[in-house]
Amino acid sequence: ALLLSGPMGSGKRALAEAAAAAADAQVLHLAAQEAVKVDFCRKALSTASSSQKPVLILVEGLEMAPEATTSIRQCLSEVSRSPQRVVCVATASAEPSSFLHPIELFPFGWVVQIAAPSQAERKQFLLKLLAQVSRVDAPWGSALRESAVDTLANLTENYTFAEMDFVVRRTFLRSSNEEGRRDPVALHHFEKILAETPPTSLRAFEQGFVLRKASTFGDAASISDPKKPEKKKKKDGKDPMESIFGWCNFWLPEAFHLPPVIWAMIIFGLLAHLMAKTTYQPYNNRRKRGSERNRSSLFSELNAGNPYALGEGLGDWPLGGNSPFAGFPNMAGMPGMP
C-alpha cells in the first residue's frame, strides 16, 4: 500500500487518479470513516474479477479515522490470496507521525510526502485556470499579461493548488460591476482577494493541525489557529492511573505500550486468580452440609452445661423421669417418642 501525505489541496487525489489512468485501472473512492464500517475489499475484488482490470482503492482522509489502517491491512491479506490485481492508496492531510503509531504504518510499503508547489508549478497552474476562464469570458482571461502571471505566482507562495483555484474563481466573480459586466482583470484584483484569504493548509500541515470542517479556505472560524491561546482546562487531562500503572510500560517498546486501564485489569486478574488458588479446598476435604459432626442448631448451642438440655428435635425433649415436664403426657405420633 502507498500513503500520500501533504497539505490539503496539494493534489493527492489527482496524483492517485493519474497513476490509475496510466495503468488502465478503475478507482474505488472511499473515505476513511467508511473504510472502518464497509467491507470495501470484497467489493474491489469483485469489481476486478468482473472487469478483468486492476482496481485502485483510494482511502481519503486517513487522519480522520486512523483505525482504518487495520482494515487496509486485512484487505492486503485478502488480496495476497487472490489472483486479482488490487492496489490500495491512502491520503492524509497531516503528518503521519502526528496521528499514527509506528506499528500502524506497517501496511504501507511507501510513505510519500507531497510538498507545496514551486513557483514554476504555480505559474503553469494559473495559466491553465485563466485558460478555463477564457472559455466563459475570453476578454477577462486574456487581459492578464504573462509578466503579471509571474508576479501572481510569486504572490501565491505557500498556496496549494486548491487555494489558488479558489482565489481565481473568487476574483472572477468579484470583477462584475454594477451593470452586470465584468471589468478586465488586473493584478490589483488578485491582490485584494489574496489579502482576504491567506494560505492556511501548508501552515496547518507543518504544525500538525488538521482542517476538519473547513468548507472554504477563507473560513477562518473552522480552522485551528496555532497562535490563538487555548482555554485552560479545569481538570488536568493526564490519566490518574498513569502514575500507578504507567511503570508497566517501562520495559516494553513504544509500539507495544498498553493503556494503564489494561495493565490494571491484568494485575487485578492475576491477584484474583492467586487468591482463589490459595483459598481453594479439594472436594474430598469439603464438609458435608448437615452431617452429624458438623450439625449445629439453636438448641445445641443452648444445651452446653445445662442439665435440662433440650434435644435437636421435639422427640428428644425430656418429658419424663426427673424432668420438670414429667407430669405432661407424651405426644403420640411424634418421632423419637415412646
C-alpha positions in Angstrom: 0.0 0.0 0.0 1.0 3.6 -0.6 0.4 6.5 1.8 0.4 10.1 0.3 0.7 12.9 2.8 0.6 16.5 2.1 -1.3 19.8 2.7 -5.0 19.8 1.9 -5.4 20.7 -1.8 -1.9 19.7 -2.8 -3.2 17.3 -5.5 -3.0 13.9 -3.7 -6.2 12.7 -5.2 -5.3 13.9 -8.7 -1.9 12.1 -8.4 -3.6 8.8 -7.5 -6.1 9.1 -10.3 -3.4 9.9 -12.8 -1.5 6.8 -11.8 -4.6 4.7 -12.1 -5.4 6.1 -15.6 -1.8 5.3 -16.7 -2.2 1.7 -15.5 -5.8 1.5 -17.0 -7.2 0.7 -13.6 -10.5 1.6 -12.0 -10.6 3.8 -9.0 -12.7 3.0 -5.9 -13.1 6.2 -3.9 -13.6 5.6 -0.2 -13.5 7.9 2.9 -11.5 6.7 5.9 -14.6 6.7 8.1 -16.4 4.4 5.6 -13.4 2.0 5.4 -13.9 1.2 9.1 -17.5 0.1 8.6 -17.7 -1.2 4.9 -16.2 -4.3 3.5 -14.5 -2.5 0.6 -12.0 -5.2 -0.1 -14.6 -7.7 -1.2 -16.2 -5.0 -3.5 -12.8 -4.3 -5.0 -12.1 -7.9 -5.7 -15.4 -8.5 -7.3 -15.0 -5.4 -9.5 -11.6 -6.5 -10.6 -12.9 -10.0 -11.4 -15.8 -8.8 -13.4 -14.0 -6.1 -15.4 -10.7 -8.0 -15.7 -8.9 -4.8 -14.9 -6.8 -3.7 -11.9 -8.5 -1.7 -9.2 -7.0 1.1 -7.1 -8.7 1.6 -3.7 -8.3 5.3 -2.7 -8.9 5.8 1.0 -9.0 9.6 1.6 -8.7 11.5 4.9 -6.8 8.9 7.0 -6.2 11.4 9.7 -10.0 11.5 10.4 -10.1 7.8 11.2 -6.6 6.3 11.9 -8.2 3.0 12.8 -8.8 2.4 9.0 -5.2 1.2 8.9 -6.4 -2.1 10.4 -9.0 -2.5 7.6 -6.3 -1.8 5.0 -4.0 -4.4 6.5 -6.8 -7.0 6.4 -7.6 -6.1 2.8 -4.0 -6.6 1.8 -4.0 -10.0 3.4 -7.1 -11.0 1.4 -5.6 -9.6 -1.8 -2.4 -11.6 -1.4 -4.5 -14.8 -1.5 -6.4 -13.7 -4.6 -5.2 -13.7 -8.2 -6.9 -10.3 -8.8 -4.8 -7.1 -9.0 -5.9 -4.6 -6.4 -3.8 -1.7 -5.1 -4.5 0.4 -2.0 -3.6 4.1 -1.8 -4.3 6.2 1.3 -4.1 10.0 1.6 -3.6 12.2 4.7 -3.7 16.0 5.2 -1.4 15.8 8.2 2.0 14.4 9.1 1.6 10.6 9.6 3.7 10.6 12.7 1.3 13.0 14.4 -1.7 10.6 14.4 -0.3 7.1 13.6 1.9 4.9 15.7 4.9 3.2 14.1 3.2 -0.1 14.2 0.1 1.4 12.3 2.4 2.3 9.4 3.2 -1.4 8.8 0.7 -1.9 6.0 2.3 0.9 3.9 5.4 0.0 2.0 5.9 3.5 0.8 5.1 6.8 2.5 5.4 9.8 0.2 5.1 13.4 1.3 3.9 16.0 -1.3 5.4 19.4 -0.8 3.9 22.7 -1.7 4.0 23.6 -5.4 7.0 25.5 -6.7 7.0 28.9 -8.5 7.1 27.2 -11.9 4.3 24.8 -11.0 2.1 27.7 -9.6 2.6 29.7 -12.8 1.7 26.7 -15.0 -1.4 26.0 -12.9 -2.5 29.7 -13.0 -2.2 29.8 -16.8 -4.5 26.7 -17.1 -7.0 28.3 -14.8 -7.0 31.5 -16.8 -7.5 29.4 -20.0 -10.5 27.7 -18.5 -12.0 31.1 -17.5 -11.4 32.3 -21.1 -13.9 29.7 -22.3 -16.6 31.6 -20.4 -15.3 35.2 -20.8 -12.5 35.4 -23.4 -11.6 39.1 -22.8 -11.3 38.6 -19.0 -8.9 35.7 -19.1 -6.7 37.1 -21.8 -6.3 40.6 -20.2 -3.6 39.4 -17.8 -0.2 39.5 -19.3 2.5 36.9 -18.8 4.6 39.2 -16.6 1.6 39.7 -14.4 1.1 36.0 -14.1 4.8 35.7 -13.0 4.1 38.3 -10.3 0.9 36.4 -9.2 2.8 33.2 -9.0 5.2 34.8 -6.6 2.4 36.3 -4.5 0.8 32.9 -4.2 3.8 31.4 -2.4 2.8 28.8 0.2 -0.6 28.4 -1.5 -1.8 25.0 -2.6 -3.5 24.2 -5.9 -6.9 24.2 -4.3 -6.3 27.6 -2.7 -5.1 29.1 -5.9 -8.2 27.8 -7.7 -10.4 29.4 -5.0 -8.6 32.7 -5.4 -9.1 32.8 -9.2 -12.7 31.8 -9.0 -13.4 34.4 -6.3 -11.6 37.1 -8.3 -13.7 36.2 -11.4 -16.9 36.6 -9.5 -16.0 39.9 -7.9 -14.9 41.5 -11.1 -18.5 42.2 -12.1 -19.5 45.9 -12.0 -22.9 47.4 -11.1 -24.2 47.0 -14.7 -23.5 43.2 -14.6 -20.5 43.4 -16.9 -17.0 42.2 -15.9 -14.1 44.6 -15.9 -10.9 43.4 -17.5 -8.9 41.6 -14.9 -5.9 43.3 -13.4 -3.3 42.4 -10.8 -4.8 44.5 -8.1 -8.0 42.4 -8.2 -5.9 39.4 -7.2 -4.1 41.3 -4.5 -7.3 42.2 -2.8 -8.5 38.6 -2.8 -5.1 37.4 -1.6 -5.2 39.8 1.4 -8.6 38.4 2.4 -7.7 34.7 2.0 -4.2 33.9 3.4 -2.7 30.4 3.0 -3.7 28.0 5.8 -3.2 24.5 4.5 0.6 24.4 4.5 0.8 26.0 7.9 -1.6 23.6 9.4 0.2 20.6 7.9 3.6 21.8 9.2 2.3 22.4 12.7 0.3 19.2 12.9 -3.2 20.7 12.8 -6.0 19.1 10.8 -8.6 21.2 8.9 -11.7 19.1 9.8 -14.6 21.3 8.9 -13.3 24.0 6.6 -15.8 24.2 3.7 -13.8 27.1 2.1 -10.3 28.3 2.5 -11.5 31.7 3.7 -13.5 30.2 6.6 -11.1 31.1 9.4 -13.6 30.2 12.1 -13.3 26.5 11.2 -9.5 26.4 11.0 -7.3 25.7 14.1 -5.1 28.7 14.7 -1.9 27.8 16.5 -1.4 31.4 17.7 -4.7 31.6 19.4 -4.3 30.7 23.1 -6.4 27.8 24.2 -8.6 28.0 27.3 -7.3 26.4 30.4 -9.0 23.2 31.4 -10.4 23.0 34.8 -9.1 19.5 35.3 -5.7 18.1 34.3 -6.0 15.9 31.2 -3.5 13.4 32.5 -4.8 10.0 33.4 -4.6 9.5 37.2 -3.9 5.8 36.6 -0.8 6.6 34.6 1.2 7.3 37.8 0.1 4.0 39.3 0.4 1.5 36.4 2.5 3.5 33.9 5.7 1.8 35.1 4.4 -1.4 33.4 5.3 0.0 30.0 8.9 0.8 31.1 10.4 -2.5 29.7 8.3 -2.6 26.6 9.0 -0.9 23.2 6.9 2.2 22.5 4.9 0.3 19.8 3.7 -2.2 22.4 2.7 0.2 25.2 -0.7 -0.5 26.7 -3.1 1.9 28.4 -3.0 2.0 32.3 -6.5 0.6 32.4 -5.4 -2.6 30.6 -2.5 -3.1 33.0 -4.9 -2.6 36.0 -7.2 -5.3 34.6 -4.2 -7.7 34.1 -2.7 -7.2 37.6 -6.0 -7.4 39.4 -6.9 -10.5 37.4 -3.7 -12.2 38.5 -4.3 -11.3 42.1 -7.8 -12.6 42.0 -6.5 -15.9 40.5 -3.9 -16.3 43.2 -6.4 -15.6 46.0 -8.7 -18.2 44.5 -5.9 -20.7 44.4 -4.9 -20.2 48.0 -8.4 -20.5 49.3 -9.5 -23.5 47.2 -10.4 -26.7 49.0 -10.4 -30.1 47.3 -13.7 -31.8 47.0 -12.8 -34.7 49.4 -11.9 -32.3 52.2 -15.1 -30.2 52.0 -17.5 -30.6 54.9 -20.8 -32.1 54.0 -23.7 -29.9 54.8 -26.0 -31.4 57.5 -23.6 -34.1 58.7 -23.7 -35.3 62.3 -20.3 -33.9 63.3 -21.0 -30.5 61.9 -24.6 -30.3 62.8 -25.5 -27.1 64.6 -28.7 -25.5 65.7 -30.0 -23.1 68.3 -30.9 -25.9 70.7 -27.5 -27.5 70.5 -25.8 -24.2 71.4 -28.2 -23.8 74.4 -27.5 -27.3 75.7 -23.9 -26.7 76.7 -23.7 -27.2 80.5 -27.5 -27.4 81.0 -28.8 -30.4 83.0 -32.2 -29.9 81.4 -30.8 -29.8 77.9 -33.2 -29.8 75.0 -32.7 -32.1 72.1 -32.3 -31.3 68.5 -35.9 -32.2 67.7 -39.2 -32.4 69.6 -38.7 -36.1 70.1 -35.6 -35.5 72.1 -37.2 -33.3 74.7 -37.2 -34.9 78.2 -40.8 -35.3 79.1 -40.4 -38.0 81.8 -38.2 -39.1 84.7 -36.8 -36.3 86.9 -37.6 -33.7 84.3 -39.8 -30.7 85.2 -42.1 -31.8 82.5 -42.6 -35.3 84.0 -46.3 -34.7 84.6 -47.0 -33.9 81.0 -48.3 -36.7 78.8 -46.3 -37.8 75.9 -47.4 -36.6 72.4 -48.2 -39.7 70.4 -47.3 -39.8 66.8 -44.1 -37.7 67.2 -40.9 -39.3 66.0 -38.5 -40.4 68.7 -41.2 -40.7 71.4 -42.5 -43.9 73.0 
